[in-house]
Amino acid sequence: ACPHRATQPPLQDGNDPDPYVKTYLLPDPQKTTKRKTKVARKTCNPTYNEMLVYDGIPRGDLEQRELRLSVLSEEGFWENILLGEVAIRLRDLDLAQEKMGWFALGSRGHGTL
């Protein structure tokens, strides 16, 4: 059983999710900043170690955006289930330094450092 199931509804079939992470830099009306990890199969504790690179976006522009990070479960060709998401304001981070930290996932809202 998944530890998050106390606060998240179980998947319809009762199985562990097949999670992946999707990110956008918002605002992004053309969705050109979309990034997606590979799917981790049947786990409630996936680990992702991926670098996000956004070439050609000036730092001043980055600092005005937020990183929208969503964790979804791949359940079918068209039906992916949102497990949680967080919005991270990039002006709250030192973009010259690597950032490691924990962000609480919710249905909507901002993360805290």
Buried (B, 14 or more C-beta within 10 A) or exposed (E): EBEBBEEBEEBEEEEBBBBBBBBBBEEEEEEEBEBEBEBBEEEBEBEEEEEEEEEEEEEEEBEEBBBBBBBBBBBEEEEBBEBBBBBBBBEEBEEEEEEEEEBEBEEEEEBEE
